[in-house]
Every structure is written in C-alpha cells, then in structure tokens.
Amino acid sequence: RFPTDPRDPPSVRVAWPKATMMKPFRLAFLFFFVMCSWCVYNFTVMIPVASTSQQPELPAACIARPNASQLMSQQVSVVYILLGQRKTYFKKFPVQDLEPEDRQLFAVEKAYRQAWEAAGVVSVMSEDATFVISKQQNPRLLDLCTEYPRHQVFNHLGFVQPITVKSQLAAAARRFAAGAKWRAKEISSLMPASYILRNPRDCLEFQDQVRSGMWIHKKDRTHNSQGVRLLTSQEAQGFAQSCGNESSRGLVQRYLPNPLLIHGRKCDFRIFLYIPSSVPLVAFSSPVWYMRCGHEKFNLSSTDPQNVVTNTKVNGKLRKGANYSELVLGPKQVQAILSETGFDSDFVEVKLAAKIKQKLTLLMEVLESQADHLKTTGYELLGVDMMLTSDLNLWLIEVNSSPGMESSLGARQTAVEHMLPLVVGSQLDLLRFAASGRPRESLQLSDFSSIGDLELIYWSLNGMQ
C-alpha cells in the first residue's frame, strides 16, 4: 500500500517529500543514458577491435604475394626443386654442388617440365613461384604460402602418407575395416594379407599364418624394388620368431602364387591416381595405364628379384637386355593378348576398368578415414600398382607417392604423355577458380575444363576441416 494511504491511522502515515517524487524519473533517465552510451561505445570501439583481433595475420610468406585474381593478370610461374636433408637445390648437376647425403635425390623428369612449359607457365629459380614441383614429399625446408586464394601449390599432400608407406597402408586398411565391420570382406580383398613386423597383434596373426603360404618381405620407403625379397620357408619362420623385436622393420605380405601370366611372365599394372584438390577431396584416374612384365618367365619357386618383381628398374637400374616394347604394354596390347587366350573382346575396357575403379574408390575411402588436416593447397599424382590373378581378382600391391614419369619405355611413354598435360591443365583450372573469388567448397566438376578423359573416382566434403 502507498505509504500516505488515508486509510492508515495518523500515527503511521508517512509524508513523501515533493522532491523525491522526481527520483524514479531521474533514475529511468540515467539508466537510459548509460545504456545508450554503452551501445555507442560498443559498436564504435569494441566491435571493430574484436573484428580486427579475429583476423589472423598473414604468414610472412604470404604478405607480398598477389591473390589468384591478381596473379592471373601477371605471370604464373613454376619452380623445380630438390629437397635435401638440410638444404634445397634448384638443380641437381653438377653433383658435387650437393651435400653428400643429397646426391641420390631424384630430379623432376623432363616430360613433367615440358608439360608445364607447353601450358605457358614460366620456369623460375625461386621458391616464390606459383607452383613448386619436387620429387621429394616433405616441404619442411620451404616457407610456402598456403593462405587461399593467394596460395602456392606444392605437388604433394602431406596427408597421403597413410597409403604411400607400405606398413602404414596395411595399418590404415585394418583400422578402416575395424570401423566399418560390415565391409571387412571387401577390405580383405583389397590387398594381400599383410603384417607389420613391429606390431604385436600382427605378429601373433603372422605366427599363426606363416605356414599357410609364401611370403614376401618389404621395407618401407624404398624404390625400384629395393628392399623387396621373397622369403624361403625357413626365412619366413625366422621372421615370425623375431617379429615384434626393435630390429624388425617393414612388413611381410602374402605372396600371390597365381598371377595372370602374359606370355608366361608375371605382370602388374601402373595406374595414375590424381588428387587435384583436398577441399573438396577429389580423385581422378587415367584410362591410359601401362602393364609391366617380368624379365624372366614366371617360376614360383625362384627367389631371384628379376622373377619376383615386375619393375622396369631393379635396384635402381634398368634391366640389361630387356625388350621394353614387349615388357611394358598398354591397354590395347593387353586386350589383344588376352583375346588370344579366350577373354572377351571388351574385358579390359569394361570388366577390368570396373575392377580398377572399385579398388581405387575403396583406397580413397581408406585415405579419407585416416587423413588429418585435409585443408591444404597442394595436389598429388600417385602411381598405384595392382596385380590381376588367374582367378580374375585384382589386388592392390602398393601406392607410390613419386612415380617415375620418364616417357621413354614402351607404353609408359603413352601413359605419361597422356597424363601430365591433364594434370597441369587442371591445376591451372583450379587457379582460375580461385581467381573467381568463389569458396573452395563450391568447386564443381564443370570447373575442371581441362580434365580430358580422366575418370572421376572420388568427390567428398566429409573430411573438410
């Protein structure tokens, strides 16, 4: 009740001074003034400061770089670089200019350089180039700008290691199967049974399986068949016993005893898998692959590397006396030979192509499930090796992160010269896309105007970070 209610007795009546009647209005006015002042201060001072603080500063490598739209009106450039252990080099020769530990580095092949030149991209000797091309995968010595769209493009993706290192590929496939158990059978037919020699669980399974077949030992990070050896029964038993020791390296893989023979020789396929973009994660394969056949007639009991492997190089050297017009074959040559033995006339173009696409798609699923930090500005051209067995199962053998791009050996020349211009052209397509100002997530297949006849294998935004 109001304190001066006339119904109260005189003893409890309170006189309200006239001056205090204005206090509620003064308080309301003061409150209104304070709120308005706070709003003005917040919107004119605090919000701009907050907005500025949320914008990350450009890395030093990006400050002076033009964005993609500016670059397209200037000069697009490429540099070919060798990444040593402690130094970078712009040329390999003379070899004495390289540190002793770097003299075995591979340089970018002539065919690759010619593809960039044919596209009108200028070669420079500076790390500031638009495209940085190297046979070595780790750019730790490079200070590259990866801020889209003023980015540089490196020809390797750091997250592909789970499939390009032999033991990591086996582990990645197993983890993928554990997370998708309904697809375990599909994964089991992706690649021959493989066991990592330093993994205790793998060791137990290998020890249980060692007597059930023939085994091949593979070391990680080796090239041109180096570190690949078919084990005798006694050697396999020794690997099983020592499995899990600190000295154990690489993996053992079940040896395929029944390869589909071409003129009596064991052969495998080299298929180019091209990942032009990581956001979205996109992959294409080339229909123009080549088959490599062993120098010797296949002999299941032979442990000679020239019989075991199909590489055109053994221990880093071309095989002496090899006729590569017979040993390195293209799709049409393979089809002609298979047709002579009763295969359908469209086996290569239809049935084998479907098997290849299925395996490559599964490989990309395994990669995405294991990859960290997909958001990068590079690309990757992989060499995927597969083998067809006599029961027409197609097996993944390994994935190479820097496949040889020499174009001088039989059908390999056709495959390489077909693939490289499409890689270069599509990278320039992506540079034009960046210049348009659209976000990377809005990339569409129609933006690849230079992709030619490459077949789309994979397209995903699921792993974007």
Disulfide bonds with the S-S distance in Angstrom:
Cys62-Cys145 1.99
Cys203-Cys243 1.97
Cys267-Cys293 2.09
